[in-house]
Amino acid sequence: MNDEGAARPKRADARRNKETLLDAAAALFVESGVEAPVRDIAARAGVGTATIYRHFPTRADLIIAVYRHQVESTAEAGPALLESAASPHAALARWIDLFVDFLVTKHGLAAALRSDSAGFETLHAYFLDRLVPVCTRLLEAAVAAGEISPGLKAYELMRGVGNLCIGADSDPDYDARRLVALLIAGLRT
């Protein structure tokens, strides 16, 4: 292959297939953790396991790609939810649900990258750079609508939600989603 061919963007169907694969992996990671079998991810995505390994030679590569994909999906959802939800508070609540889904998947990332702390720090900075502004916009819209009191910072809310999610996967009697819903409902004025 010449240099021209190497620089050519992926075909639309190849991009869609990769998106489908990342969505399937993310869903399984939420359900079963990041150790979900590759064959289960492939089956859910409707591809062969060789396709997964062609895109992501290692599990860490797949986990990082899912992480980045979920950050982008969560970031893009904020403005769309503000446009379509019944109110800014409803948009914030729905966005926080998506954020919780993301956090559940993220828990396995640290273990997958344990030998690459610089890589983990880079991903964490990317996460903050993409999601804090989205959460800020949702909070500002809810404040402007008179639905919540001013003063709460996006980082504080995201950190609080993250803390409520810690341990939810290891304790069947702990319902982090219920507690997060109570937190979001409690923001109302």
N, C-alpha and C positions, 0 to 999 in steps of 0.2 A: 504494500500500500504506500502511496506517495504521501508527502507532507500535506498536500491539499486535502486528501481524503481523511487524514487524521484530524484535521481541524473542523471538518464538517459537523454541524450540529446533529444530534440524534433525530431519527425520524419520529414523527408524531406518535405512531403506534408504539414505538419502543419506549418513548417517554410515558405514555399511558400505561403500558405494561409495568414499568418500574413503579409508577404511582400506585397501581393496583397491588403490587407486591408489598410496597411499604405500608399501605393501608391495612393489608391482611396481617402483616407482621405486627403492626401497632395494636391491632385488635386482639391478636393472640397474646401479645405481651401483657395487655391489660388483664386478660382472662387468666393466663397461666404463668406469667413472668417471662423474663428474657431468656430463660432456658427452654422455652417451648421448642419442640422438635422442628427442624427445618422441613421435614416431610409434611407436617401439619400446616406450616406457613405456605408451602408450595400448593398443597391441596386447596386451601382457602383462596389463594390467588389464582388458581387454575393454570399453574405452570409446573414444569418439572423442577426437581431439586437442582439439576444442573444449571438452570436459568438463574436460580438464586446465587449459586456459587460463582457463576460467571460475573454477576454484578457485584457480589460481596464475598470475596474469598474467605473471610473469617467472620465469626459471629460478632466480634467487636466492630468490624466494618458495617455489618447489618444494623447493629444496635445504634451506632453513631448516625447512620443514614436515617433510621427511624426517628431518632431524637431530633435531627435537623428538620426532617419532614414535618414532625409534629409541631415544632416551634413555628415553622412557616404557616402551617394550617391554623394554628391557634392565633397567630398574629393576624392573618387574613380574615379570620372569623369576626374579630372585634368590630370593624367598620360595617360589615354586612349585618351583624346582629343589631347595631344601632339603627340601621335603615329599616329592618324588618320587624323588630320586636315591638310589643305593645307600649313599652316605656323604656327609658334608659336603665332603670333599675332591673327590669326584666332582661334587658340585653346583658347587663353586668352579671346577673345570676346565671344566665345561660353560658356566658363566657367562662365564668368560674367553674361550671360543670366541665367544660372542655379542658380547662386548666387542670382540674383534678384528674381527668383521664390521662393527661400528659404526665402529671406527677407520678401516677401509678407506674407508668412505663419507665420513667426516669430512674426509679429506685435501683434497677439493675445496672444502670450505666456505670456507677462507681466501681462495682466489682469487675465489669468488663474492661475498664480502663485502669485498673489498680496500678499497673506498671507505667502508666503514662499520665502523671499528674499535670504536666504542662498541657497535654491535649484536653484533659478534663477542665482545666482552668479556662482554656480558650473556648470550649463549648459553653461553659457557665457564663462567660462574658457575652457570648453571642445570644444566649437565652435572655439575659438581662437587657441587652441592647434592643432586642426585638419585642419583648413582651411588656416591659415596664411602660413604654410609651402608649401601648394599646390599652393597658389597664388604666393608665392615667386619663386617657381620653374618655373611657367609659365612666370612670368616677366623676370627672368634670361634667359630663353630660347629665349624670344623675343629680349632681349638686345644682346645676343650672335649672333643672326641672323641679327643684325643691323636694326631691325624693329622699335625699340623704343629706346629712349635715356636712359642711366643709371641714377640711383639716386632715382627713385620712390620706396618707400617701399610698400610692400604688405598691411600692416596694413593701411597705408594712402589711398591707392586705395580702399580697402574694406570699410573704413570709409566714403570716399567720395561717393561711390556708395550707401551706406546705407543712407547717408544724402539726396541724390537725391530721394530716394524712400519714404522718410517721407512725409506723407500727400497725397500720390498718391491715396489711397483708398477712401479719403473723398472729392476729387475734380475731377469731371469728365473732366474738362478742362486741367488738369495737366497730361502730358504724361512722366512719369519718365523713361520709357523704351527708349523713343526717346532721352532724355537727357543723359542717361547712354551710349547709342550708340554713341552719339556725343563725350562724354568723352573718350571712348575707341578709337574711330577713331582719336581723337586729340592726342593720345599718339604716333602715327606713326611719324617716323623721316622724 
